[in-house]
Amino acid sequence: MKTEFKFNGKIVGDLYKNNDGIVNRNPTLEDINNALDLFASGEGVLYLIQNDVKGTTPYELTLYADKGKYLVMFSKRLPLAGNEDNEDNEDEVRTFMDRTRSRGMVDLQGDLWDNRIITEDFTKVRKAFNEFYLTGDIDRNLVE
């Protein structure tokens, strides 16, 4: 039996080169894919964020795009005030992990990141965003 999930959140982004911002407080899957199209060849940061709702643990998906290199981070958001007792307060951050890539550090937007968590395959990025929007989670085989 498939649990029905309805995404409750927003998409926020910043394209650096054009100084364009994206804010959509009730995005559709089409809106998300249109925003992703801008980042496929652009540089910037895009967030897909679940709204804070008391009694739940909201998550967010972050894309850092820089010259055809992409870093995707799937993480828990900080607990809503007054909801701390019901939360598992351990940090959880999942990223792509490609152990076939060479070790070393890669400059992405001025920060150094492990080369194995960077991808140049934008279809993986799109899959992660679509899956998060549709299910509220991302397969652990895609992000560890």
C-alpha positions as CSV (number, residue, x, y, z in Angstrom):
1,M,0.0,0.0,0.0
2,K,1.5,3.3,-1.1
3,T,1.2,6.2,1.4
4,E,0.0,9.3,-0.3
5,F,2.3,12.2,0.3
6,K,1.6,15.9,-0.5
7,F,4.6,18.2,-0.4
8,N,4.1,21.1,1.9
9,G,6.9,23.6,1.5
10,K,8.6,26.1,-0.7
11,I,11.4,26.4,-3.3
12,V,14.0,29.2,-2.9
13,G,17.0,29.8,-5.1
14,D,19.6,32.3,-6.1
15,L,21.3,32.3,-9.5
16,Y,24.6,34.2,-9.0
17,K,25.5,35.3,-12.5
18,N,22.1,36.9,-13.3
19,N,21.4,37.9,-9.7
20,D,18.0,36.3,-10.1
21,G,16.1,35.0,-7.2
22,I,13.4,32.3,-7.0
23,V,10.8,32.1,-4.3
24,N,7.7,29.9,-4.7
25,R,5.8,29.1,-1.5
26,N,3.6,26.4,-3.1
27,P,5.6,24.9,-5.9
28,T,4.3,22.2,-8.3
29,L,6.6,19.5,-9.7
30,E,6.7,21.5,-12.9
31,D,7.8,24.6,-11.0
32,I,10.6,22.6,-9.5
33,N,11.8,21.2,-12.8
34,N,11.7,24.7,-14.4
35,A,13.8,26.0,-11.6
36,L,16.2,23.1,-11.9
37,D,16.6,23.9,-15.6
38,L,18.1,27.2,-14.7
39,F,20.7,25.6,-12.5
40,A,21.7,22.9,-15.0
41,S,24.0,25.4,-16.6
42,G,24.0,28.1,-14.0
43,E,25.8,28.8,-10.8
44,G,23.9,29.2,-7.5
45,V,22.0,27.6,-4.7
46,L,18.5,26.1,-4.8
47,Y,16.6,24.9,-1.7
48,L,13.5,22.7,-1.6
49,I,12.2,23.1,2.0
50,Q,9.4,21.4,3.8
51,N,7.4,23.8,6.0
52,D,7.7,23.5,9.8
53,V,4.7,21.6,11.2
54,K,4.4,20.8,14.9
55,G,4.9,17.1,15.4
56,T,7.0,16.5,12.3
57,T,10.6,16.7,11.3
58,P,10.9,18.9,8.3
59,Y,13.6,18.2,5.7
60,E,15.3,20.3,3.0
61,L,17.1,19.5,-0.1
62,T,19.9,21.8,-1.2
63,L,21.7,22.1,-4.5
64,Y,25.0,23.9,-5.0
65,A,25.6,24.3,-8.7
66,D,29.0,25.6,-10.1
67,K,30.2,25.2,-13.7
68,G,28.6,21.8,-14.3
69,K,29.5,20.4,-10.9
70,Y,26.7,19.7,-8.4
71,L,26.5,19.0,-4.7
72,V,23.2,17.9,-3.3
73,M,22.6,17.8,0.4
74,F,19.5,16.2,2.0
75,S,19.1,17.2,5.7
76,K,16.9,17.5,8.7
77,R,15.9,21.1,9.6
78,L,16.2,22.4,13.2
79,P,13.2,21.5,15.4
80,L,10.3,24.0,15.6
81,A,10.4,25.9,18.9
82,G,8.5,23.9,21.5
83,N,8.9,20.7,19.5
84,E,12.4,19.8,20.7
85,D,11.3,17.0,23.1
86,N,9.7,15.0,20.3
87,E,12.6,15.3,18.0
88,D,15.6,13.0,17.4
89,N,18.2,15.7,17.6
90,E,20.9,13.8,15.9
91,D,22.1,15.5,12.7
92,E,21.3,13.7,9.5
93,V,22.9,14.9,6.3
94,R,22.9,12.7,3.2
95,T,24.7,13.4,-0.1
96,F,25.6,11.6,-3.3
97,M,28.6,9.3,-2.7
98,D,30.5,8.0,-5.7
99,R,33.3,5.8,-4.4
100,T,34.6,5.3,-8.0
101,R,35.5,9.0,-8.2
102,S,39.1,9.9,-7.2
103,R,39.8,11.2,-3.7
104,G,40.6,14.8,-3.2
105,M,39.0,18.2,-2.7
106,V,37.1,20.2,-5.2
107,D,36.4,23.9,-5.2
108,L,32.6,24.5,-5.4
109,Q,31.5,28.1,-4.9
110,G,34.6,29.0,-2.9
111,D,34.4,26.0,-0.5
112,L,36.4,22.8,-0.7
113,W,34.3,19.5,-0.8
114,D,35.2,15.8,-1.1
115,N,35.3,15.0,-4.9
116,R,33.3,11.8,-4.2
117,I,30.2,13.8,-3.2
118,I,30.2,15.9,-6.3
119,T,28.4,14.9,-9.5
120,E,28.4,16.2,-13.0
121,D,25.3,14.1,-13.8
122,F,22.4,16.5,-13.7
123,T,19.9,13.6,-14.1
124,K,20.8,12.5,-10.6
125,V,20.1,16.0,-9.3
126,R,16.7,16.1,-11.0
127,K,15.9,12.6,-9.7
128,A,16.7,13.6,-6.1
129,F,14.5,16.8,-6.3
130,N,11.6,15.0,-7.9
131,E,11.7,12.1,-5.5
132,F,11.8,14.5,-2.5
133,Y,8.9,16.4,-3.8
134,L,6.8,13.3,-4.5
135,T,7.6,11.2,-1.4
136,G,9.2,13.5,1.2
137,D,12.4,11.4,1.2
138,I,15.1,10.2,-1.1
139,D,16.2,6.7,-1.7
140,R,19.3,5.9,0.4
141,N,20.8,4.3,-2.7
142,L,20.9,7.7,-4.3
143,V,22.0,9.8,-1.3
144,E,23.9,8.2,1.6
